[in-house]
Amino acid sequence: MPYISSINSQSYIITVNRENPQEITLDGQSVKIDWRQLAPLAVEAQGGRYSLLMGGKSYEVYAREINKPDSNGFWYEVVCAGQRFEVHVEDEREKALSGSITSAHEAGEAIVRAPMPGLVLGIPFEPGAKVERGQTVVVLEAMKMENDLASPRAGTVKEVKVTKGQTVNQGDALVVVAGE
């Protein structure tokens, strides 16, 4: 499963081999790793102290999950070789879905766009309908999976730009939601 990891506004694509978790791909390059948890955190949180072998070098790494409200993915504080990093990790598919929403602040509207090519399976609301933030406004089938695309804000469905059964391309505008 691919993940997007961001450190200091630099993004990396990391893919973990499910059959052999000791083998990862980092920005297309195969990397063999070996890691072991040395000690868990004393509190009920994700993280701890780890031993990491990578590229013939040994590292001691401290990591803990940190809470950042109103953000997608997960945030971690990582200390390695005396340097502290804040690492943001997102599932690549979830990032694509969240990237499907763009706002037009000056018009007070939000446009829900197709995050990938697909087939429109459903449009639960007609123009004029009131929607809450997070409510599904389009169901899109892509790569044999149903994806619920949510309204990024509470408001009124101003315009539905697609029909059920229509094939759409990545980036196509699907629904326009006017803010309250």
C-alpha positions as CSV (number, residue, x, y, z in Angstrom):
1,M,0.0,0.0,0.0
2,P,1.5,3.4,-1.0
3,Y,1.8,6.2,1.6
4,I,2.9,9.8,1.1
5,S,5.2,11.0,3.8
6,S,6.1,14.6,4.1
7,I,9.0,16.1,6.1
8,N,9.8,19.8,5.9
9,S,7.5,20.2,2.9
10,Q,9.4,17.5,1.0
11,S,7.1,14.5,0.0
12,Y,8.2,10.9,-0.4
13,I,6.2,8.0,-1.7
14,I,6.7,4.9,0.4
15,T,5.3,1.5,-0.6
16,V,5.4,-1.4,1.9
17,N,5.7,-4.9,0.5
18,R,2.9,-6.8,2.2
19,E,4.5,-10.2,1.7
20,N,7.9,-9.0,3.0
21,P,7.6,-5.9,5.2
22,Q,11.4,-5.8,5.4
23,E,11.4,-4.5,1.8
24,I,10.0,-1.1,1.0
25,T,10.1,1.2,-2.0
26,L,11.1,4.8,-1.4
27,D,10.4,7.1,-4.3
28,G,10.7,4.1,-6.7
29,Q,14.0,2.7,-5.2
30,S,13.9,-0.7,-3.5
31,V,15.3,-0.5,0.1
32,K,15.8,-3.3,2.5
33,I,15.2,-2.5,6.1
34,D,15.2,-4.3,9.5
35,W,13.6,-2.7,12.5
36,R,12.7,-3.8,16.0
37,Q,10.9,-2.0,18.8
38,L,13.2,-1.6,21.7
39,A,10.8,0.0,24.1
40,P,7.1,1.1,23.9
41,L,6.0,4.5,25.1
42,A,4.9,4.6,28.8
43,V,1.6,6.2,27.8
44,E,-1.1,4.8,25.6
45,A,0.1,6.3,22.4
46,Q,1.6,5.0,19.2
47,G,5.4,4.9,19.1
48,G,8.4,4.1,21.2
49,R,12.2,3.5,20.7
50,Y,13.3,1.5,17.7
51,S,16.4,0.0,16.2
52,L,16.6,0.5,12.4
53,L,19.0,-1.1,10.0
54,M,19.0,0.5,6.6
55,G,21.6,0.7,3.9
56,G,24.1,-1.1,6.0
57,K,23.8,1.5,8.8
58,S,22.3,1.2,12.2
59,Y,20.0,3.9,13.7
60,E,18.3,4.3,17.0
61,V,15.0,6.1,16.4
62,Y,12.4,7.5,18.8
63,A,8.9,8.0,17.4
64,R,5.6,9.0,18.8
65,E,2.2,10.0,17.2
66,I,1.2,13.6,17.8
67,N,-2.2,15.0,17.6
68,K,-2.8,17.8,15.1
69,P,-6.5,18.6,14.9
70,D,-8.1,19.4,11.6
71,S,-5.6,17.6,9.5
72,N,-5.7,14.5,7.3
73,G,-3.4,11.5,7.9
74,F,-1.2,11.0,10.9
75,W,1.6,13.2,12.4
76,Y,4.6,11.8,14.1
77,E,7.5,13.3,16.0
78,V,10.7,11.3,15.0
79,V,14.1,11.8,16.5
80,C,17.0,10.1,14.6
81,A,20.7,10.8,14.9
82,G,20.0,13.8,17.2
83,Q,17.7,15.5,14.8
84,R,13.9,16.0,15.4
85,F,11.4,15.8,12.5
86,E,7.7,16.2,12.3
87,V,6.5,13.6,9.8
88,H,3.1,13.7,8.1
89,V,1.9,10.3,6.7
90,E,-1.2,9.9,4.5
91,D,-2.6,7.0,2.6
92,E,-2.1,7.8,-1.1
93,R,-5.8,7.0,-2.0
94,E,-7.1,9.1,0.9
95,K,-4.9,12.0,-0.2
96,A,-6.2,11.7,-3.7
97,L,-9.8,11.8,-2.4
98,S,-9.2,14.8,-0.2
99,G,-7.5,16.5,-3.1
100,S,-10.8,16.2,-5.0
101,I,-12.2,19.2,-3.2
102,T,-11.2,22.7,-4.2
103,S,-12.7,25.9,-2.8
104,A,-13.6,29.1,-4.6
105,H,-13.5,31.3,-1.6
106,E,-14.3,34.5,-3.4
107,A,-17.6,33.0,-4.6
108,G,-18.3,31.2,-1.4
109,E,-18.5,27.9,-3.3
110,A,-16.8,24.6,-3.1
111,I,-16.3,22.4,-6.2
112,V,-16.1,18.7,-5.7
113,R,-13.9,17.2,-8.4
114,A,-13.2,13.7,-9.5
115,P,-9.9,12.6,-7.8
116,M,-9.4,9.9,-10.5
117,P,-11.2,8.7,-13.7
118,G,-14.4,6.8,-12.9
119,L,-18.1,6.1,-13.3
120,V,-20.7,8.1,-11.4
121,L,-22.8,5.6,-9.5
122,G,-25.0,8.0,-7.6
123,I,-25.8,11.6,-6.8
124,P,-27.9,11.7,-3.6
125,F,-28.9,15.4,-3.8
126,E,-30.6,17.6,-6.3
127,P,-29.7,21.3,-6.8
128,G,-31.2,23.3,-4.0
129,A,-30.8,20.6,-1.4
130,K,-29.2,21.5,2.0
131,V,-26.1,19.4,2.8
132,E,-23.9,19.2,5.9
133,R,-20.1,19.2,5.8
134,G,-18.9,15.6,5.2
135,Q,-22.1,14.4,3.6
136,T,-21.7,12.3,0.5
137,V,-22.7,14.3,-2.6
138,V,-21.3,11.9,-5.3
139,V,-20.6,8.2,-5.4
140,L,-17.8,7.4,-7.9
141,E,-16.6,4.0,-8.9
142,A,-12.9,3.9,-9.7
143,M,-10.6,0.9,-9.8
144,K,-13.6,-1.4,-8.9
145,M,-14.1,0.5,-5.6
146,E,-16.9,2.8,-4.6
147,N,-15.7,6.2,-3.4
148,D,-18.0,8.5,-1.4
149,L,-17.0,12.1,-2.2
150,A,-18.1,14.4,0.6
151,S,-19.2,18.1,0.7
152,P,-16.3,20.1,2.2
153,R,-18.8,22.6,3.8
154,A,-22.3,22.9,4.9
155,G,-24.4,24.7,2.4
156,T,-26.7,24.2,-0.6
157,V,-26.1,22.1,-3.7
158,K,-25.9,24.9,-6.3
159,E,-25.2,22.7,-9.3
160,V,-24.8,19.0,-10.3
161,K,-22.6,18.9,-13.3
162,V,-22.8,15.1,-14.0
163,T,-25.4,12.4,-14.3
164,K,-25.7,8.9,-13.0
165,G,-23.8,6.5,-15.3
166,Q,-21.6,9.2,-16.7
167,T,-17.8,8.5,-17.1
168,V,-15.7,11.3,-15.8
169,N,-12.0,12.2,-16.0
170,Q,-9.7,13.1,-13.1
171,G,-10.2,16.8,-12.2
172,D,-13.7,17.0,-13.7
173,A,-16.1,19.2,-11.7
174,L,-18.9,17.0,-10.3
175,V,-20.9,19.1,-7.8
176,V,-20.9,22.8,-6.7
177,V,-21.9,23.5,-3.1
178,A,-22.6,27.1,-2.1
179,G,-21.7,28.1,1.4
180,E,-24.3,29.3,3.9
